[in-house]
Amino acid sequence: MVSLDELHKLDVRIGTVRKVELIEGADRLYKLTVDFGADDPARQIVSGIREYYTIKQLEGAQLPFILNLEPRRLKGVDSNGMLLAVSVDGAAVLLKPRKKVPEGSKVI
């Protein structure tokens, strides 16, 4: 069980994916450049959704990310956050706002 105080420690915000790149030697990973607004305009996040989504489907998408995780290095690439998705029958399904929202909007 997680307390409500612990849950509120997560910084979950909506970002707009500006650029998606392949990572050499990584069949499941993309390197995303994500815009979170004026205070955090270009954050690099690695995500394992390559087998489910194309670059074209991701570029321009507004998606939720956890921003205050410790950075990780995946396949030699630094990741500064985590994309949130739902697992349905083993496949990643992206969560998206119904309408466009300002980059950096906090998920509550």
One Martini backbone bead per residue (centre of mass of N, CA, C, O) as a GRO file, in nm:
protein
  108
    1MET     BB    1   0.099   0.035   0.019
    2VAL     BB    2   0.012   0.376  -0.052
    3SER     BB    3   0.026   0.679   0.032
    4LEU     BB    4  -0.088   0.986  -0.044
    5ASP     BB    5   0.180   1.131   0.004
    6GLU     BB    6   0.344   0.951  -0.189
    7LEU     BB    7   0.181   1.005  -0.446
    8HIS     BB    8   0.234   1.326  -0.441
    9LYS     BB    9   0.544   1.301  -0.522
   10LEU     BB   10   0.457   1.276  -0.797
   11ASP     BB   11   0.554   1.409  -1.123
   12VAL     BB   12   0.282   1.458  -1.335
   13ARG     BB   13   0.302   1.529  -1.689
   14ILE     BB   14   0.242   1.703  -1.981
   15GLY     BB   15   0.376   1.616  -2.300
   16THR     BB   16   0.544   1.697  -2.606
   17VAL     BB   17   0.635   1.528  -2.880
   18ARG     BB   18   0.903   1.630  -3.097
   19LYS     BB   19   1.101   1.366  -3.091
   20VAL     BB   20   1.202   1.058  -3.269
   21GLU     BB   21   1.438   0.793  -3.191
   22LEU     BB   22   1.658   0.567  -3.258
   23ILE     BB   23   1.830   0.290  -3.100
   24GLU     BB   24   2.109   0.142  -3.108
   25GLY     BB   25   2.043  -0.195  -3.028
   26ALA     BB   26   1.716  -0.121  -2.989
   27ASP     BB   27   1.407  -0.268  -3.052
   28ARG     BB   28   1.214  -0.115  -2.808
   29LEU     BB   29   1.345   0.173  -2.836
   30TYR     BB   30   1.305   0.521  -2.764
   31LYS     BB   31   1.395   0.858  -2.831
   32LEU     BB   32   1.266   1.130  -2.654
   33THR     BB   33   1.152   1.460  -2.719
   34VAL     BB   34   1.024   1.667  -2.455
   35ASP     BB   35   0.771   1.910  -2.393
   36PHE     BB   36   0.715   2.118  -2.074
   37GLY     BB   37   0.780   2.401  -2.136
   38ALA     BB   38   0.948   2.678  -2.025
   39ASP     BB   39   1.081   2.517  -1.771
   40ASP     BB   40   1.088   2.231  -1.980
   41PRO     BB   41   1.153   2.208  -2.318
   42ALA     BB   42   1.393   1.951  -2.318
   43ARG     BB   43   1.339   1.617  -2.274
   44GLN     BB   44   1.490   1.303  -2.220
   45ILE     BB   45   1.319   0.992  -2.318
   46VAL     BB   46   1.298   0.652  -2.255
   47SER     BB   47   1.106   0.404  -2.451
   48GLY     BB   48   0.925   0.073  -2.469
   49ILE     BB   49   0.725   0.130  -2.768
   50ARG     BB   50   0.817   0.038  -3.061
   51GLU     BB   51   0.619  -0.219  -3.116
   52TYR     BB   52   0.343  -0.015  -3.104
   53TYR     BB   53   0.487   0.251  -3.231
   54THR     BB   54   0.535   0.508  -3.433
   55ILE     BB   55   0.681   0.794  -3.502
   56LYS     BB   56   0.429   0.931  -3.623
   57GLN     BB   57   0.240   0.873  -3.371
   58LEU     BB   58   0.425   1.043  -3.160
   59GLU     BB   59   0.459   1.293  -3.305
   60GLY     BB   60   0.278   1.544  -3.117
   61ALA     BB   61   0.213   1.402  -2.869
   62GLN     BB   62   0.017   1.390  -2.577
   63LEU     BB   63   0.169   1.293  -2.261
   64PRO     BB   64   0.238   1.111  -1.976
   65PHE     BB   65   0.484   1.197  -1.715
   66ILE     BB   66   0.749   1.116  -1.513
   67LEU     BB   67   0.991   1.352  -1.367
   68ASN     BB   68   1.099   1.250  -1.054
   69LEU     BB   69   1.313   1.057  -1.148
   70GLU     BB   70   1.575   0.889  -1.167
   71PRO     BB   71   1.814   0.867  -1.368
   72ARG     BB   72   1.872   0.672  -1.671
   73ARG     BB   73   2.057   0.414  -1.845
   74LEU     BB   74   1.979   0.318  -2.188
   75LYS     BB   75   2.175   0.204  -2.417
   76GLY     BB   76   2.352   0.482  -2.359
   77VAL     BB   77   2.087   0.646  -2.267
   78ASP     BB   78   1.944   0.910  -2.129
   79SER     BB   79   1.685   0.921  -1.872
   80ASN     BB   80   1.426   1.189  -1.768
   81GLY     BB   81   1.189   0.969  -1.735
   82MET     BB   82   0.830   0.853  -1.769
   83LEU     BB   83   0.611   0.683  -1.942
   84LEU     BB   84   0.265   0.650  -1.950
   85ALA     BB   85   0.086   0.333  -1.947
   86VAL     BB   86  -0.107   0.066  -2.070
   87SER     BB   87  -0.173  -0.277  -2.013
   88VAL     BB   88  -0.287  -0.481  -2.297
   89ASP     BB   89  -0.219  -0.785  -2.361
   90GLY     BB   90   0.101  -0.679  -2.352
   91ALA     BB   91   0.027  -0.391  -2.448
   92ALA     BB   92   0.074  -0.063  -2.526
   93VAL     BB   93  -0.129   0.209  -2.397
   94LEU     BB   94  -0.202   0.526  -2.451
   95LEU     BB   95  -0.232   0.830  -2.281
   96LYS     BB   96  -0.476   1.095  -2.350
   97PRO     BB   97  -0.587   1.382  -2.401
   98ARG     BB   98  -0.880   1.504  -2.540
   99LYS     BB   99  -0.723   1.775  -2.531
  100LYS     BB  100  -0.539   2.034  -2.561
  101VAL     BB  101  -0.259   2.116  -2.358
  102PRO     BB  102  -0.041   2.249  -2.169
  103GLU     BB  103   0.268   2.228  -2.123
  104GLY     BB  104   0.308   2.087  -1.794
  105SER     BB  105   0.063   1.969  -1.704
  106LYS     BB  106  -0.087   1.855  -1.425
  107VAL     BB  107  -0.150   1.551  -1.285
  108ILE     BB  108  -0.447   1.465  -1.062
   0.00000   0.00000   0.00000
